[in-house]
Amino acid sequence: MNSIGSGVWFKPEQVETAQLDGEWILLNMDTHAVTKLNEIGGYIWSIIAECSTIDEIIDKVLMQYDTDRTQVEQDVTIYLDDLMNIGLLTHG
């Protein structure tokens, strides 16, 4: 299991989401910060609510995209940490 561990992921209520031309746009209504996600980031964003562990997210990414597991583990962990650090995701 990864360092983020198990638990429920929460998308804060103040975060609005839109998908435009294959890219995802996240708007934090409290801070007015806009974050643009690429295709894989958007895919992860779309499955977060249905996954209870980071390992489930990693497995789904690997099923969707043919890539190296070690790289996906590192990238997903960093990505989720980044989302939490800027207030777009909470975990508990």
Backbone as JSON Lines, residues from 0, in Angstrom:
{"i":0,"aa":"M","n":[0.84,-1.18,0.0],"ca":[0.0,0.0,0.0],"c":[0.88,1.24,0.0]}
{"i":1,"aa":"N","n":[0.47,2.28,-0.68],"ca":[1.22,3.51,-0.77],"c":[1.06,4.35,0.49]}
{"i":2,"aa":"S","n":[1.88,5.4,0.6],"ca":[1.91,6.23,1.8],"c":[0.6,6.97,2.06]}
{"i":3,"aa":"I","n":[-0.16,7.27,1.02],"ca":[-1.42,7.96,1.22],"c":[-2.42,7.02,1.88]}
{"i":4,"aa":"G","n":[-2.28,5.73,1.63],"ca":[-3.07,4.73,2.33],"c":[-4.5,4.61,1.86]}
{"i":5,"aa":"S","n":[-5.32,4.04,2.73],"ca":[-6.72,3.84,2.4],"c":[-7.56,4.95,3.0]}
{"i":6,"aa":"G","n":[-8.8,4.98,2.62],"ca":[-9.71,6.0,3.11],"c":[-10.53,6.54,1.97]}
{"i":7,"aa":"V","n":[-11.41,7.44,2.3],"ca":[-12.32,8.01,1.33],"c":[-11.74,9.31,0.78]}
{"i":8,"aa":"W","n":[-11.84,9.49,-0.51],"ca":[-11.4,10.72,-1.16],"c":[-12.59,11.66,-1.26]}
{"i":9,"aa":"F","n":[-12.35,12.93,-1.02],"ca":[-13.41,13.93,-1.1],"c":[-13.01,15.04,-2.06]}
{"i":10,"aa":"K","n":[-13.92,15.37,-2.95],"ca":[-13.77,16.55,-3.78],"c":[-14.53,17.66,-3.06]}
{"i":11,"aa":"P","n":[-13.84,18.68,-2.59],"ca":[-14.51,19.74,-1.84],"c":[-15.66,20.37,-2.63]}
{"i":12,"aa":"E","n":[-16.69,20.78,-1.91],"ca":[-17.87,21.37,-2.54],"c":[-17.55,22.63,-3.32]}
{"i":13,"aa":"Q","n":[-16.52,23.36,-2.9],"ca":[-16.21,24.63,-3.55],"c":[-15.45,24.45,-4.87]}
{"i":14,"aa":"V","n":[-15.21,23.2,-5.28],"ca":[-14.47,22.94,-6.52],"c":[-15.46,22.58,-7.63]}
{"i":15,"aa":"E","n":[-15.49,23.42,-8.66],"ca":[-16.33,23.18,-9.83],"c":[-15.45,22.56,-10.92]}
{"i":16,"aa":"T","n":[-16.05,21.69,-11.74],"ca":[-15.29,20.96,-12.76],"c":[-15.96,21.1,-14.12]}
{"i":17,"aa":"A","n":[-15.13,21.26,-15.15],"ca":[-15.63,21.27,-16.52],"c":[-14.64,20.5,-17.4]}
{"i":18,"aa":"Q","n":[-15.17,19.82,-18.41],"ca":[-14.31,19.12,-19.36],"c":[-14.5,19.77,-20.72]}
{"i":19,"aa":"L","n":[-13.38,20.24,-21.29],"ca":[-13.41,20.94,-22.57],"c":[-12.32,20.39,-23.48]}
{"i":20,"aa":"D","n":[-12.7,19.86,-24.63],"ca":[-11.74,19.37,-25.62],"c":[-10.7,18.43,-25.03]}
{"i":21,"aa":"G","n":[-11.12,17.5,-24.22],"ca":[-10.21,16.49,-23.67],"c":[-9.41,16.95,-22.47]}
{"i":22,"aa":"E","n":[-9.59,18.2,-22.04],"ca":[-8.9,18.7,-20.86],"c":[-9.93,19.01,-19.78]}
{"i":23,"aa":"W","n":[-9.49,18.88,-18.56],"ca":[-10.35,19.17,-17.43],"c":[-9.92,20.49,-16.81]}
{"i":24,"aa":"I","n":[-10.9,21.29,-16.42],"ca":[-10.66,22.56,-15.75],"c":[-11.31,22.48,-14.37]}
{"i":25,"aa":"L","n":[-10.51,22.74,-13.33],"ca":[-11.02,22.75,-11.96],"c":[-10.96,24.19,-11.46]}
{"i":26,"aa":"L","n":[-12.06,24.66,-10.9],"ca":[-12.13,26.01,-10.36],"c":[-12.46,25.93,-8.88]}
{"i":27,"aa":"N","n":[-11.55,26.43,-8.06],"ca":[-11.8,26.53,-6.62],"c":[-12.54,27.84,-6.41]}
{"i":28,"aa":"M","n":[-13.82,27.74,-6.09],"ca":[-14.67,28.93,-5.96],"c":[-14.26,29.81,-4.77]}
{"i":29,"aa":"D","n":[-13.61,29.25,-3.77],"ca":[-13.17,30.03,-2.62],"c":[-11.96,30.89,-2.94]}
{"i":30,"aa":"T","n":[-11.01,30.32,-3.67],"ca":[-9.76,31.04,-3.95],"c":[-9.72,31.61,-5.37]}
{"i":31,"aa":"H","n":[-10.69,31.22,-6.21],"ca":[-10.75,31.62,-7.62],"c":[-9.54,31.1,-8.41]}
{"i":32,"aa":"A","n":[-8.91,30.06,-7.89],"ca":[-7.77,29.44,-8.59],"c":[-8.3,28.45,-9.62]}
{"i":33,"aa":"V","n":[-7.7,28.49,-10.8],"ca":[-8.06,27.59,-11.89],"c":[-6.91,26.61,-12.1]}
{"i":34,"aa":"T","n":[-7.25,25.32,-12.2],"ca":[-6.25,24.29,-12.45],"c":[-6.68,23.51,-13.69]}
{"i":35,"aa":"K","n":[-5.77,23.37,-14.63],"ca":[-6.05,22.63,-15.86],"c":[-5.37,21.26,-15.76]}
{"i":36,"aa":"L","n":[-6.15,20.21,-16.06],"ca":[-5.64,18.84,-16.01],"c":[-5.51,18.29,-17.42]}
{"i":37,"aa":"N","n":[-4.49,17.47,-17.64],"ca":[-4.37,16.79,-18.92],"c":[-5.3,15.57,-18.93]}
{"i":38,"aa":"E","n":[-5.23,14.79,-19.98],"ca":[-6.14,13.65,-20.13],"c":[-6.05,12.67,-18.97]}
{"i":39,"aa":"I","n":[-4.84,12.29,-18.59],"ca":[-4.68,11.31,-17.51],"c":[-5.09,11.92,-16.17]}
{"i":40,"aa":"G","n":[-4.72,13.17,-15.93],"ca":[-5.15,13.84,-14.71],"c":[-6.66,13.92,-14.61]}
{"i":41,"aa":"G","n":[-7.31,14.21,-15.74],"ca":[-8.77,14.25,-15.77],"c":[-9.38,12.88,-15.53]}
{"i":42,"aa":"Y","n":[-8.76,11.85,-16.11],"ca":[-9.26,10.49,-15.87],"c":[-9.18,10.15,-14.39]}
{"i":43,"aa":"I","n":[-8.05,10.45,-13.77],"ca":[-7.91,10.18,-12.33],"c":[-8.96,10.96,-11.55]}
{"i":44,"aa":"W","n":[-9.15,12.22,-11.9],"ca":[-10.15,13.06,-11.22],"c":[-11.53,12.41,-11.32]}
{"i":45,"aa":"S","n":[-11.84,11.84,-12.49],"ca":[-13.17,11.26,-12.7],"c":[-13.39,9.96,-11.93]}
{"i":46,"aa":"I","n":[-12.32,9.27,-11.52],"ca":[-12.5,7.99,-10.82],"c":[-12.22,8.07,-9.33]}
{"i":47,"aa":"I","n":[-11.77,9.21,-8.85],"ca":[-11.39,9.33,-7.43],"c":[-12.51,8.91,-6.49]}
{"i":48,"aa":"A","n":[-13.71,9.35,-6.76],"ca":[-14.82,9.07,-5.83],"c":[-15.14,7.58,-5.71]}
{"i":49,"aa":"E","n":[-14.86,6.8,-6.74],"ca":[-15.19,5.38,-6.69],"c":[-14.05,4.51,-6.18]}
{"i":50,"aa":"C","n":[-12.92,5.1,-5.87],"ca":[-11.75,4.35,-5.41],"c":[-11.48,4.67,-3.94]}
{"i":51,"aa":"S","n":[-11.25,3.63,-3.14],"ca":[-11.02,3.86,-1.72],"c":[-9.54,3.83,-1.35]}
{"i":52,"aa":"T","n":[-8.69,3.42,-2.28],"ca":[-7.25,3.42,-1.99],"c":[-6.5,3.94,-3.21]}
{"i":53,"aa":"I","n":[-5.3,4.39,-2.97],"ca":[-4.45,4.82,-4.07],"c":[-4.13,3.64,-4.98]}
{"i":54,"aa":"D","n":[-4.04,2.45,-4.42],"ca":[-3.75,1.26,-5.23],"c":[-4.88,0.99,-6.23]}
{"i":55,"aa":"E","n":[-6.13,1.25,-5.84],"ca":[-7.25,1.1,-6.77],"c":[-7.14,2.1,-7.92]}
{"i":56,"aa":"I","n":[-6.76,3.32,-7.59],"ca":[-6.58,4.34,-8.63],"c":[-5.48,3.9,-9.59]}
{"i":57,"aa":"I","n":[-4.37,3.46,-9.04],"ca":[-3.24,3.0,-9.87],"c":[-3.67,1.85,-10.77]}
{"i":58,"aa":"D","n":[-4.4,0.88,-10.22],"ca":[-4.85,-0.26,-11.03],"c":[-5.75,0.19,-12.18]}
{"i":59,"aa":"K","n":[-6.65,1.14,-11.91],"ca":[-7.55,1.63,-12.97],"c":[-6.78,2.4,-14.04]}
{"i":60,"aa":"V","n":[-5.8,3.18,-13.62],"ca":[-4.97,3.9,-14.6],"c":[-4.23,2.9,-15.48]}
{"i":61,"aa":"L","n":[-3.69,1.85,-14.87],"ca":[-2.97,0.84,-15.63],"c":[-3.89,0.09,-16.6]}
{"i":62,"aa":"M","n":[-5.15,-0.11,-16.23],"ca":[-6.1,-0.76,-17.13],"c":[-6.45,0.15,-18.31]}
{"i":63,"aa":"Q","n":[-6.5,1.45,-18.05],"ca":[-6.89,2.42,-19.07],"c":[-5.73,2.78,-20.01]}
{"i":64,"aa":"Y","n":[-4.53,2.86,-19.44],"ca":[-3.36,3.3,-20.21],"c":[-2.26,2.24,-20.09]}
{"i":65,"aa":"D","n":[-1.7,1.84,-21.18],"ca":[-0.66,0.83,-21.21],"c":[0.67,1.49,-20.88]}
{"i":66,"aa":"T","n":[1.09,1.4,-19.62],"ca":[2.31,2.08,-19.18],"c":[2.94,1.33,-18.02]}
{"i":67,"aa":"D","n":[4.07,1.8,-17.56],"ca":[4.86,1.16,-16.51],"c":[4.26,1.38,-15.12]}
{"i":68,"aa":"R","n":[4.08,0.3,-14.36],"ca":[3.45,0.39,-13.04],"c":[4.25,1.29,-12.08]}
{"i":69,"aa":"T","n":[5.55,1.13,-12.05],"ca":[6.36,1.93,-11.13],"c":[6.2,3.42,-11.41]}
{"i":70,"aa":"Q","n":[6.2,3.78,-12.69],"ca":[6.02,5.19,-13.06],"c":[4.64,5.69,-12.67]}
{"i":71,"aa":"V","n":[3.61,4.86,-12.9],"ca":[2.24,5.25,-12.54],"c":[2.12,5.44,-11.03]}
{"i":72,"aa":"E","n":[2.7,4.54,-10.25],"ca":[2.66,4.67,-8.79],"c":[3.26,6.0,-8.34]}
{"i":73,"aa":"Q","n":[4.42,6.33,-8.89],"ca":[5.08,7.59,-8.53],"c":[4.24,8.79,-8.96]}
{"i":74,"aa":"D","n":[3.77,8.77,-10.21],"ca":[3.02,9.9,-10.75],"c":[1.7,10.11,-10.03]}
{"i":75,"aa":"V","n":[0.96,9.04,-9.75],"ca":[-0.33,9.17,-9.07],"c":[-0.13,9.7,-7.66]}
{"i":76,"aa":"T","n":[0.87,9.2,-6.96],"ca":[1.14,9.66,-5.59],"c":[1.45,11.17,-5.59]}
{"i":77,"aa":"I","n":[2.31,11.59,-6.48],"ca":[2.66,13.01,-6.57],"c":[1.44,13.84,-6.95]}
{"i":78,"aa":"Y","n":[0.68,13.37,-7.92],"ca":[-0.52,14.07,-8.39],"c":[-1.53,14.27,-7.26]}
{"i":79,"aa":"L","n":[-1.84,13.19,-6.53],"ca":[-2.8,13.3,-5.44],"c":[-2.29,14.21,-4.33]}
{"i":80,"aa":"D","n":[-1.01,14.1,-4.0],"ca":[-0.42,15.01,-3.01],"c":[-0.56,16.47,-3.46]}
{"i":81,"aa":"D","n":[-0.29,16.73,-4.74],"ca":[-0.41,18.08,-5.27],"c":[-1.85,18.59,-5.16]}
{"i":82,"aa":"L","n":[-2.82,17.75,-5.53],"ca":[-4.23,18.15,-5.43],"c":[-4.6,18.47,-3.98]}
{"i":83,"aa":"M","n":[-4.12,17.66,-3.05],"ca":[-4.42,17.91,-1.64],"c":[-3.75,19.2,-1.16]}
{"i":84,"aa":"N","n":[-2.51,19.43,-1.59],"ca":[-1.78,20.61,-1.15],"c":[-2.4,21.92,-1.62]}
{"i":85,"aa":"I","n":[-3.08,21.9,-2.76],"ca":[-3.7,23.12,-3.25],"c":[-5.21,23.18,-2.95]}
{"i":86,"aa":"G","n":[-5.69,22.25,-2.14],"ca":[-7.06,22.3,-1.66],"c":[-8.12,21.78,-2.62]}
{"i":87,"aa":"L","n":[-7.72,21.02,-3.63],"ca":[-8.68,20.48,-4.58],"c":[-9.14,19.08,-4.22]}
{"i":88,"aa":"L","n":[-8.55,18.5,-3.21],"ca":[-8.89,17.13,-2.81],"c":[-8.55,16.96,-1.34]}
{"i":89,"aa":"T","n":[-9.41,16.23,-0.64],"ca":[-9.11,15.87,0.75],"c":[-9.22,14.36,0.87]}
{"i":90,"aa":"H","n":[-8.59,13.84,1.88],"ca":[-8.54,12.4,2.08],"c":[-8.71,12.12,3.57]}
{"i":91,"aa":"G","n":[-9.58,11.16,3.86],"ca":[-9.76,10.87,5.27],"c":[-10.32,9.51,5.52]}
